[in-house]
Structure formats: C-alpha cells, structure tokens
Amino acid sequence: MADSFELRVATPSNLFYRGEVEQVIVNTPVGHEGFMAHHMWTCKLLDAGKLWIKEKGSQEDEWKIASAAGGFIDIKDDIVIYTDVVEWDKGPDKRKARIIRTK
C-alpha cells in the first residue's frame, strides 16, 4: 500500500497544484480536517482558510501553506480540491510558497 496520493487543487481558470502528497489539512464548516492515503471516499464542503500540504518525501515537520476561499474536497483514490480562489502564502523572498516547519 502506498502512503501517498495525488492531490490536485483546481480553480475555474487553472490547475493551481498537482503533486504526490502524504497528507492535506483543510478548513471545513466543523473545523480543521486532515486526510491521508486510503481515506474513506467522501466529499465535503470547505470554508475559507488555509490548506496545509505535506509533500511526499518532505521532512517530517515541513508543510506548504496556501489560502483558499472555500469550495469542496472530493476524496477517492486521489484527492481533488475545488475552489474559486487560492494562492500560496508567500515565503521570505515573496516568490515561493511558504514552507513551515512545525517543530
């Protein structure tokens, strides 16, 4: 069994992100929820808030952070997040996605 899955984040005008990830955390109407490989198939509404993306092969405490305007998440063998607006939280040089180390 693979411990990662393909994540896509799409807006009406483009594919914002596509990559192999180990976990994604989103903001739902009932709070933050995290999803990993082999999660039960589901579809959930999203509130505006942060997307925390842990890419495959990244350090244990390393996350890419983006802000999204709500939408929904479709979870099957892969995960697709549909939102109207999403952008990377900018890192120190303002050109790259902000990467947070949680430890």
C-alpha positions in Angstrom: 0.0 0.0 0.0 1.3 3.4 -0.9 1.5 6.0 1.8 0.9 8.9 -0.6 -1.7 10.1 -3.1 -2.1 12.5 -5.9 -3.5 15.9 -4.8 -4.9 18.4 -7.3 -6.2 21.9 -6.4 -8.3 23.4 -9.1 -9.9 26.8 -9.7 -12.4 27.6 -12.5 -9.5 29.1 -14.5 -6.5 26.8 -13.8 -4.9 23.8 -12.1 -3.2 25.5 -9.1 -1.4 22.5 -7.7 -0.7 18.9 -8.7 1.6 16.7 -6.8 2.2 13.5 -4.8 1.5 14.2 -1.1 1.3 12.3 2.2 -1.3 14.5 3.9 -3.5 17.5 3.3 -5.3 19.5 6.0 -8.3 21.7 5.1 -10.8 24.0 6.9 -14.3 22.6 6.9 -17.5 24.1 8.5 -16.9 21.9 11.6 -13.1 22.7 11.9 -9.8 21.5 10.5 -9.7 18.0 9.0 -6.8 16.1 7.7 -6.7 13.4 5.0 -4.1 10.8 4.2 -3.9 7.9 1.7 -6.6 5.3 1.9 -9.2 7.6 3.5 -12.8 6.6 3.1 -14.3 8.1 0.0 -16.2 11.3 0.7 -17.0 14.8 -0.4 -17.0 17.7 2.0 -17.6 21.4 1.9 -14.7 23.7 2.7 -14.7 27.1 4.5 -12.2 29.8 3.6 -8.9 29.1 5.3 -5.5 27.5 5.0 -4.5 24.4 3.0 -1.7 22.5 4.7 0.1 20.3 2.2 2.7 17.7 3.2 4.5 16.6 0.1 5.9 13.1 -0.4 9.5 12.9 0.6 9.4 16.2 2.6 10.8 16.4 6.1 8.5 15.2 8.8 7.7 18.7 10.0 7.6 20.5 6.6 4.4 21.8 5.2 3.5 24.0 2.2 0.7 26.5 3.0 -1.9 28.1 0.8 -5.0 30.1 1.4 -8.3 29.1 -0.3 -11.7 30.8 -0.5 -13.7 27.7 0.4 -15.2 25.2 -2.1 -15.2 21.4 -1.6 -12.9 18.5 -1.4 -13.5 15.2 -3.3 -11.7 12.2 -1.7 -11.4 9.0 -3.6 -8.1 7.2 -4.5 -6.8 10.6 -5.1 -8.0 14.0 -3.7 -9.2 17.0 -5.6 -9.9 20.4 -4.0 -12.2 22.7 -6.0 -12.1 26.4 -5.0 -12.8 29.7 -6.6 -9.6 31.4 -5.4 -6.4 30.0 -4.0 -2.9 31.4 -3.5 0.4 30.4 -1.9 1.2 32.1 1.4 4.5 33.7 0.4 7.8 32.8 1.9 10.6 35.3 2.8 11.5 36.0 -0.8 7.8 36.6 -1.8 8.2 34.4 -4.9 7.9 30.9 -3.4 5.3 29.1 -1.4 5.8 29.5 2.3 7.1 26.3 3.9 6.5 25.9 7.6 8.4 23.6 10.0 6.2 22.7 12.8 8.9 21.6 15.3 
